[in-house]
Amino acid sequence: MDRRAFMGGVPIAAALFAFLSLAETACAWAQQPAKLPKVAVLSPIAPTAEPCGPNLPGLPCFVDAMRELGYVDGKSVLFEFRFAADDYKKLPALAAELVSLRPDVIYTSGPGAIAAAKATTTIPIVVAPTGEEPLTRLAGNLAHPTGNVTGFTLTSVEQEIKCLELLKEFAPRTSRVAILLNPDSPSYRDYPGVLAPAAGQLGVTLIKFEARNVLGLPQAFAAIAASGANAIFLVDDPALAGTREARKQVVEQGLSRRLPVASSNSSVASEGGLVSLGTDRPALARRAAFYVVKILKGAKPADLPVERPSTFKLSVNVKTAKALGLTIPQTLLLRADEVIE
């Protein structure tokens, strides 16, 4: 064999060997499962096995929407869930735990928004829903969020003022309204003070009563009974109006004491309250899933404006009105989106 031919073939053979080695490596990498995106979920309330529905908080609807968008837990996405079970003091530690897992995005709601934002300034956070005031503060600019937080507001002061006005219209003798809220919820830190000017124009006195969750309701009811309040306004806090058990207790206590119950939670009237003016929570959760997927595909919170609900559902329970001795004029009923007979 010609030595020059042999020596000339060495680089060719080496290059061929290197190419084959790279091809084998690429093939091995291709056979390995791709790294799945990770979505951290921080829930202020307890887990539920119930399916997505109009009377549930948004988490089941969020998971359903993610599945519809092609993101199935364990197959195309990894979910990391943490639940505060209505104990908001647990949220900061749970948020820090989730951040340590280095998720691609965090989904949360209500007071979870503040806990998540304090835990990280870099991981994108989608909030759906929470109060307008805290989300405005966290996003900085609603049209173009300036930090790592975006999402959807649930209620506004204007919405709850309108709900208070409806309570007065449907129950004209209302003069002292018990405002039932969770003192740990940042969305209602300034309540009922922010409603006081509107209440003054309506000739209504507002009295604050606190319950952190359903366990605190019996004590709150006893205080309401002693206060001389003749109506109850339940704010849409996740641990109160956001749970079926709490709504049921408030409605039952209202009926037993002949107190009309109004709420900015859209389920209260259908479950026995007098009137509710609420937003579609499942729709907000589904919209949040769309935002989360956008971020998984490369969008930034700044690209996703904070959205406020634009439509509201007015529900009136005529059966409850009759039980309370109230007669609601037909002109008022015609304004309702839902009339429960």
C-alpha positions, 0 to 999 in steps of 0.5 A: 500500500502506498504510504501517502495514500494510507496517511491521507486516509487517516484524516478521512477515517477519523472524520468519519468516526467522529461523525458516526459518534456524533450521530450516535450521541444525537440519536441517544439524546433524541431517545431521551424524554424532553424536559417538561415545562413546570407550572407551580400552582399556589392555592389559598384554599383547600384542594377539591375533587369536584369538577369545574363548575360555576360554584367552584373556585377557579383551580379545577377550571384552570387545570381543565383549560390547560388540558384543552390547550394540550398541557396534561400533567405528567405528559406535557407539563409538570404541575407542582401544587401547594394548598394553604387550606384557607390559612393565609399565613401559610402562603409565604412559606408555600410560595418560597417552597415553589420558587425553590423548585424553579418553575417556568411560571406560577399560577395563583389567586387571591392573597396568593398573589402577594405571597408569590410576588414577595417570593420571586421577582423573576419567575413569571406570575399569573394571578386569576383572580384577585382584587383590583387594588393588590393586582394593580400595585403588583403589576405596576402598569395594567396595560404593560406590567412592569414586573413579573406579575400579570393576571385578572381582577375579580371585583372592583370597589365600583362593582361592590358599590353597585351590589350595595345599591342593589341590596338597598333597592331590593330590600328598601328597609335596609339601614345597617349592613354587616360587611363580612370579610377576611381580615387576612385578605389584602383585597379587603384591607380598606373595607368597609371604609372604601364603601362608606361614601356610597353607603352614606348616600344610600342612608346605610351604616356599614359595620365590619365583621371578620372571619378568616374561614368557615370556622370563624363564622359562628362567632361572626354571626353571634356578633352580627345578631348583637349589632342590630344589622338588618342585612349582610354583605359578603365580600368575594374572599376565597376563604369565605364566598369562595367556598361552598360551605361558607356560602351555605352557612352565611345564607342559612344564617341570613334566612334564619335571622330574616336578614337579606344577603348580598354578595359580589360572588355570583353564586350566592343568590342561586344558593339562597341569598337575595342578590348577587352581582358577580363575575364569571370565575371559571371564565377567568381561570380559563383565561389564566390558562391561556396566559400561562401557555403564552408564557410557556411559549416565550411571552413575558408578563409585560406582553400580557396586560392585566384584564378587568372583568367587563361583564357581570351577572346580576342574580335575584332570588325571588323565593328568598325575597318571599321568605323574607317578606320582600316584594320585588317590583317587576321593573327590577326583576327585568334588569336581572340576568338570572331570576331564581324562582 
